[in-house]
Structures are given as structure tokens and as C-alpha cells.
Amino acid sequence: MTDLPFLRSSGAVGRHLGEVDWEATPLGPPEKWPRELVSVVRTVLHSRFSMWMAWGPELTFFCNDAYRRDTLGQKYPWALGRPAREVWSEIWPDIGPRIEHVLQTGDATWDEALLLFLQRSGFREESYHTFSYSPLWDDEDRVAGMLCVVTEDTDRVIGERHLRTLSDLGAALTGVRTQDEVAAAAAASLERDQRSLPFSLLWLLEDGVPRLAGSSGVPAGSPLLASHELWPLDAVRGGRAVTVEGLDDLVPDLPSGAWDEPSRAARCVPFREADGTAVGFLVAGLNPVRPVEERYTAFVDLVAGQVAAGLSRAAAYEAERHRAERLAEIDRAKTAFFTNVSHEFRTPLTLLLGPAQDALRDRDHALNAEQRSRMELISRNGLRLLTLVNDLLDFSRLESGRLSARFEPVDLAAETRELAEAFADAVARAGLELVVDCTPADQPVWLDRELWAKVVLNLLSNALKFTAEGSITVTVRPAGDAVELVVSDTGIGIARADQQRVFERFARVEGVAARTHEGSGIGLALVGELVALHGGSVGLDSEPGRGSAFTVRLPYGSAHLPAALVAEQPSAARAAAERATAYVAEAGRWQSRRSGADAAGRPGSRVLVVEDNADMRDYVVGLLQHDYAVEWAADGEAGLALALESPPDLVLSDVMMPRLDGFGLLAALRADERTADVPVVLLSARAGEEATVEGLDAGADDYLVKPFAAPELLARVRANLELDSVRRAAAEQARAAAAAAQEAAAREHRIADELQASLLPARSFEPDHLEVATYYRAGVEGTQVGGDWYDVIELGAGRTALVLGDVMGRGVRAAAVMGQLRTAIRAYARLDLPPADLLELLDGVVRDLGEDQIVTCVYAVYDPGEQSLVYANAGHLPPLLVLPGGEVQQLPGVNGPPLGAGRPGMREQRLAVPADARLLLYTDGLVEHRDSDLDDGISRLTAVLAEAVRGRGTVDGLPELVVHAMLPDGPDDDVALLLARVSAAADATPVAALHVEPADTAVSTARSFAARQLSGWGVGAGTTADVVLLTSELVTNAIVHGQPPVQLRLRRTPSHVVLEVRDSAAYYPRLLRPTTEDEHGRGMQLVSLLASHWGTRPTPGGKAVWCLVPLGG
């Protein structure tokens, strides 16, 4: 091993160079290398740029760490010290001549992104390198070697190639309309990059079965084209991409693409739609001279993603094309249907209109006023239906090219003025101004006068329908080689998005304010068709809220018209007033008045009729006015205003109306408490079960389809009014019964509260340094007494037991068990047992009460002398502790089993409780609800408690505040709370302690300590003498009969001095008052005489004897 300093300090390659057997190379040991070789090796090793070099007659190979990392691969460290021809034998035909040139001429070479096939990863690998070969000189100025400085460009070159392929693919798929065309275009694009993808197959799934839609790089007859069984279809259908390895073992003669060896693997990637469904998949042959790594498979996935996007666009286009074809077919079907029906209508219409008009003209048999009104109604609506039939027939003839037209020279201004003036009466009755400005042209316009009348009258009718105030203007003016008709209004206008649709057949703009909602949706479409028939054009300029202007442009002359239809002389035509009769009659019924009342209405039930068609409205009002007081409205908005101002007994409403339709009116009535219960009957021309179901689902009480018979309408109205009367009477009875039940429940609830309160202790507690507030409330769902309880027990020496429990169940049994347990706990508390021991005893009591009885309970003891809390929990909810800073904590989980479960395992925990801390004990009725998790309830209680105590220095009223915040509607179950606060005075209470060492002077030391402390606290001489005497007795007793260590503790409260002597002897429960046996000795007699209370209690390390001495003189 060579030990040269410059090798040791030159990284991993330097260390491995030191391990080469240089004796076996032409260079010999490094110690004998020429200075020039050492210098250049050192330079190469310390460079951070990728370099390799060759030196000597065999061109011995050296490199640095960067070259090892970037290029050498598996040949490291084998390559070090070997001839360069061996190291790069696979590419020597490419690089050998370049190196020889450098050695012979001393001139450097330069290559940029040169393709080299390296064997560095266990296979022949495509790679690209930019490098320079430079000469290395020895001390005799001869070329002794070569230095190569190199940058590997493989990632850059391949990345650019992939990016170019993706870009070309995206361009190829732009504008492609069908999925098969997408597959073909993609395959043609991928054919151009057989380096990245030697071959590709594009399969489309049709009903789950693959169909080959395109391929690239695969010769005809290849097994790859014959079957899809090679590919993992289950994975593809599931949306997963899979790489298939070892493909060359399955398929002979696989395509090789641009390489001289075939692919060995392929990647199958599904074409996924937005919802993840696979619509096909790509099989991409993988480059045999590149590793199958993440960057490469990501590129293949991107290719598949672009194809999938193209397929989605094509599918959307095809769907839209099919939709347009279906719509066109539906449009043609509508026209054909209406044409056929229209032909059938003409005969009965003739037989309706003829007799009706004959009756109106017959002076010999004059009709009375009521019959004349009915006949005029028949005639008006018959003419309206005839106009619609004629329009539909015109459409049919236009579509089939059979519309009979006769184009003749006409004075367009005069013709149009006459038609407009025929409409003047209807415009004036609507409260609008009609402005006619028709300038005569200097030459005639060829047109069909009957068809032109349809154009003008439809435009005027449309303007009147959608104009509530202002004016309608009709203008005819020359416009170069044409003449223009402009019909403008100051109406509602049309939104830009709807302007193209108004000329489509059967199109309607929804939700606009109009004089009526009626109309077939073909008027403006017919205008467009008729104008086009005249060789003209129609345009629209409109702005919502400002109005609309329709402009019809007709060229002069007749050259643009079919010669066979052109007449040189005008013919006689019907008068404009006659041609406008049906249009004017219909428009005249579009009243400006939006609501009213029947003056002849009868007293009794009030019915509101909401209908935009004046004839239908008058007819229905006439039917109802004999039995009811009737009000009417011409649209949904006006009807809603009337109903809310004075709710009627029933609403009878049309469905299709302007401003607010029948369903909108129904929803608004149901949403307002004033009209929510008013019965609503809908009238609609939409027949069929679905329409009826839709109306009833929307909340209507009844649904009547037009046409209907008068008796049927009257029967429906009467039945719904009677049903509503029955419903109202039943609702009133139910309200009265509910009120009575609520009052009874409230009364029983008050009784339950009072009874439970009698079972619980008085709520006035004054423990030492502890404020306590309690709360109990029976659940609102039941009026029985329950098993929730709380208690506060004074244990002596200032200590207080806080108890809260919950007996499972309700009623008298639960209350009885609760009472027994309270008594038992108070009895056990007199023994001053640890909390866990007390709950173990209580468990036995519960089991004796019955096998099915379960109780949860928390028992906690607060010691003001130590400012500590010791507690045990038998299956109850965790107590909450509020620290002085306001933070709320759940006390650590020391839950034992519930009482009555019969399982041992009660545990207890001790924790420090500072002054101003608050402790909350509560039962599950406060936090447990049907619709939420118990933990969520405790978390919410934690937040409520933190907010409730903020800024409050007392616990008075806090339990009520917490319960109201948690249960604003009252509790569903019994609730008991106990909230205790350590008073701020606890920190100021004088406390002193002395560890009594066993010695002859122990008692005197204890006496002196007690006298000194009491004197310092300002205790009177009499009390001090009593305490000192008791100290002497109790310390003596502990030393003689107890076990060390012994501790003396003194504490002064506002009313007592608390004296306690502790030792390590075992604790045996002792009653708080001495028995005769206890007082057999002088010491106990003295304690009984001097102390107001005394007793014993367990301590963590043994027992304690305590006594209270009242403060005196």
C-alpha cells in the first residue's frame, strides 16, 4: 500500500489510488513518479470538476471523485491504475482516435454532447458527454499523457428530446375531432421519436374490451398487433400504470426503434378521464439503452396524459356534435308534429270561429250581454289559436321550401305605417306612446305583403309585451342600397348572453318581467326566417333595463329574389286592420293593471286568483265570484304582495307567469309564516303525471291541468277550502292539548326538583379556606326524581371531603339508592379513610343493594394545611381544575371501576391545589347528548368553564351560569354540579413544621418550638399554654408508642390553632369523639379536655393525631 500524503488527503479516490499495486504497472511505485506526474495527479484529485487522465506508455487511468460519481459507475475502483483502453474498451473506437491525435500532435480536442454507449451500470447505456482531451507534458517537453475535462449532458439531451416529443404531440392533437383521429395523430407523432419510445400501441376500451386504434414503430404482422392479452388489463381498468419487464422473453422480434437492439420492457399507462375512469391505455416500448428510472416513466406517463386529454376533448366534441344533431332532430320533430297537428286544428277551428262570429254579427237573433261576452271570448281565443297554427304551418313550409310567396313592388314606408297604426289602439290602452316615423323611399321594395305583415306585427307584439312604460318607435329609413325597418322600445332589454337565442325556434328567455308569460317561442324565429326569405337580414341591439331595437334590412330591387316568385305589378291585399286583428285582439288583453278585486264578491272565504292571461283570469273569476270573495293578480309578484298584505283563504295560481312564476310564488308563500298554511291550487297547461307530481312535491295542495271543466274547478276549490278548515280546527285542538301538556310537565318538573332538593344536603357550606357552590336540576324529558347527588363533609383539622355521584336510572329506586349511599359515605368519612379505601367499602354497599345496580362516584379530600387534593374516581367523568391563571385541566385519569361492578382496583391521586384554584365535579347530564360524542361535550364544558370564571372572584352563581351556557334549552337528564374554590387567604395562613429528632430533649424542643411560633402569630397566652401542653402529650405519645420519624405541624386559622403530630406507625381508624377506652390514660383525657375536636387520620407515610384548640385569651 502506497503511503503518500497527497493521496491520503484527496478523498475516496486518493485512498483507493494508494491501494493500487503500482509495482505491477509501467508507472512503478509513486515514490519514483516524475514530478510532473505527481503534480497533475494532485491537481486532478483536488479539482471539483469531473476529470480523468492517462499517463505513460499504456495510458494508465486516473480520475477524481467527481468523475467517479458522475461517469465511472460500476467500474470503480477497478479502473484505477489500469490501461485506459481496458477501462473504456466499449467506446475506444470512438475516443481512441481522439486520444491518439492528442498524443501525436499535442493539440487538444473538443466534442459537444457526443453520444457514447458506456458499460458502467451492467448494460449498454446511452449517454452524452461534452469534453476536451488536452496533452500532458513531461520534464523533457514530450507528450506523456492526456487529461480529459468532461461534463455529462445525458440528462439535458434526453430531457430536451422528451420535451420536444411532448410539444410535438400536443401540437399534433390540437383540433382533432374524433377519438380514432386522436389515436392516429398521436401514433404518427410518436413515430418521430423512436429513441425515447421504440414502439407504441394505443388501445381504446369499448364496453371494457380493448381495440387497437393506433401504433408506431411496429411492423405489420408483429404479434404485438394481434392481441391485447399481453397487457395487465385489470390494472389498467383500475387506473394504475404498470411496467412489464422481460417482454423479450414473451414476444419474439420486438421492435428496436432507433437502436440496434430490441426493447426488453414496456410501460402500460391508462388514459384516464376526469373521474378516473380508464377509456384506453398506452403501451410504450422502453428504450433498451436507458435505465428504467422515475424520470423516464414520468415522461411516458406525461405522454399518456396528453393523449388522454386529447381523447377527452374529442369525446366532448363528439358529444356536443351528437347533442347538436339530436337538438336539430328534436327541432324538426317539433315542427313536423305541430304542422301535422296544425292541419288537424284548422277544421275544428273553422267550425268554432265561423259559428261564433256568425252569432256576434246576427242582428236578428241578438245575444244578451253575458252570452255576447262568452262568444267574444271564444272568438278571441280562436283567432289566437289560428295565428299560432298559421305560424307553425309557415315554419313547416319554409323548412320544406314549399312556402308560397309573391314578391311585388311595394311602398315599404306606407305599408309599414298602415300596419303600425292598426296597432296604435292596443299600445295606447297599455299606457305607452307609439311613434311612427316612416320616410318614403325613392324606389320600391319587393316583398310579400302578407309575410311582411307577419314580420311587422310580430315585432310590434313583442315590443308591447316586454315594455311596461315609455314608448314604442317604428322607423323606416333608406340605408344606401337597402331600406331599414327599426322597431325599438324602452322595455326590459335582453342580456347579451340571450340575444342570439331569441331568434331560435321555441326559445324563451326565462325569469323576465313581461305583460304575460304566454307565447310559443316562435314569433321572432319566424321573423328571422321570413326576412331571410326576402333576402334581408335582421339584427338586435339591446341593453338590459334600457330597451331593445330590432333592425330589419331589405335590399332594393328584385335581383336577389327567385325570378319565378317575382311579380312586376302589385296586387290587391287585405286591409292592414284585418291582417292585424288577431295580434291586436291578443295584445289588447295584456292589461297594465296588475291586481284587483271582484266588486260583486260574496262574503265568506276569500280566494286569490293569480293568472297572467286576461281571458283565463276573467273566466276563472267569473266562475268563483258567485260563491266567494275573489281578488286577482296578473303575475306572481303582484299576487305575493296581495297575499302577504291580507292572507286569503286559498290561492289559485297559474304556473307559467311573468316576474314570478307559480312555483316561485308557492315557495314564497310557504316561506312566510303569515301564508305558510294557506292552501294553494296550481293551474297549468303541462299535463301528465310527472307535472302533477312536481307541483305536489313543491308544496301545492292540488294541481289542476288545463283545459278543465268549470264544475271540476269549483269542486277542487271547495274541497281544499273544507280540508283547510278541518286542518285548522285540528291544529287549534292540538295547540290547546300541547299547551295543557306543557303546563302539566312544568308542574311535575317543579315537584321533582323540590323532592330531589329535599334529598340533598343544604347548599350553605363554610369549610376551612374553601368556597363551595352546588346545583341540581331534574331533566326536562322526565319529571321523576333521580340518582345524581353531591355532598360536602367536614373531616376535621380543617380538611373537607367533596363528593359527587350518579346512580344509574331514575325514579324512586334511584333516589332511594342515592340516599343510602350518602348515609354510608358520611359514616365511612368519620373513619377518615383514604379516598380509594372508602370507595372500596362503598362498592360492597352497592353490591349488597342488587346485582344490576351501577353507581359512579368521585370522592376528593382537600387539606388546607398542605394545600393538596387527594381523590379517587369510581368510573365517573374527570373532574376539571381551573388554575389561577384561567387554564382549565382535566384531572389525571385515575378511574377505577364503577361501584357495583365487583372489580377491585380503586386508585387515588394527590396533587397540589394553589390558592384561587377552582375544582368542578359534575354528572353526565351536563355533557352527554344524543347527537354528539361525550369527549366533545367535555371539551365544550372546558371552554365554557374557562369563559365563566374569567374575572370572577367567587363561585356564587357560577354553576347556574355553566349549566345555562351548556344547556340553553334545559337538561335532558338530571344534572348535579359541585364547584369549589380555594380562597386567596389560604396562601396567608400561618403554617409551621418541626422534625422531632429522637433524643432526651425532644419533648422540650417541641414545646419551645410551639411556644415560639404561637407567640410570633400573636396567639393569646391561654391558648398558647393549652397548645404547648397538648404538644408535650402528643409528641411524648408518638415517641413512646409510634415509630420515627416524628413531625410536629402547627397551623393557625381565623378561629382555631390546628395541632398535628405525625409518625410512621400504622393507622387504625378512630372515631372523631373519644370512647371510654380511649380515655383510660391521662394523656387522652387531657386532649379531650383542652381540644374542641380531635382525631386521627392516615398520612402517606403512617398516621397523624390532630386536635383543634379554639383561639381565646
Secondary structure, DSSP 8 states (H G I E B T S, - for coil): ----HHHHTSHHHHHHHHTS-GGGSTT--GGGS-HHHHHHHHHHHH-SS-EEEEETTTTEEEE-HHHIIIIIGGGTTTTTTSBHHHHTGGGHHHHHHHHHHHHHH---EEEEEEEEEE-SSSS-EEEEEEEEEEEEE-TTS-EEEEEEEEEE-HHHHHHHHHHHHHHHHHHHHTT--SHHHHHHHHHHHHTT-TTT-S-EEEEEEETTEEEEEEEES--TT-GGGT-STTS-HHHHHTT--EEE--GGGTSSS---TTSSS----EEEEEEE-TTS-EEEEEEEE--TTS---HHHHHHHHHHHHHHHHHHHHHHHHHHHHHHHHHHHHHHHHHHHHHHHHHHHHHHHHHHHHHHHHHHHH-STT---HHHHHHHHHHHHHHHHHHHHHHHHHHHHHHHHT-----BEEE-HHHHHHHHHHHTHHHHHHTT-EEEEEE---SS-EEE-HHHHHHHHHHHHHHHHHT-SSSEEEEEEEEETTEEEEEEEESS----HHHHTGGGSTT---TT---S-S---S-HHHHHHHHHHHTT-EEEEEEETTTEEEEEEEEESBSTTS-GGGB-SS------HHHHTHHHHHHHTT--S--EEE-TT--SSSEEEEE-S-HHHHHHHHHHHTTTSEEEEESSHHHHHHHHHHS--SEEEEESS-SSS-HHHHHHHHHHSTTTTTS-EEEEES--SHHHHHHHHHTT-SEEEESS--HHHHHHHHHHHHHHHHHHHHHHHHHHHHHHHHHHHHHHHHHHHHHHHHHHS--S----TTEEEEEEEE--TT--S-EEEEEEEEEEETTEEEEEEEEEEEEHHHHHHHHHHHHHHHHHHHTTT--HHHHHHHHHHHHHHH-TT--EEEEEEEEETTTTEEEEEEES----EEE-TTS-EEE----EE--BTS------EEEEE--TT-EEEEE-GGGT-BTTB-HHHHHHHHHHHHHHHHTT----TTHHHHHHHHH-TT--SS-EEEEEEEE-GGGGGS-EEEEEE-SSTTHHHHHHHHHHHHHHHTT--HHHHHHHHHHHHHHHHHHHHHS-S-EEEEEEE-SSEEEEEEEESS------SS--TTGGGSHHHHHHHHH-SEEEEEEETTEEEEEEEEE---
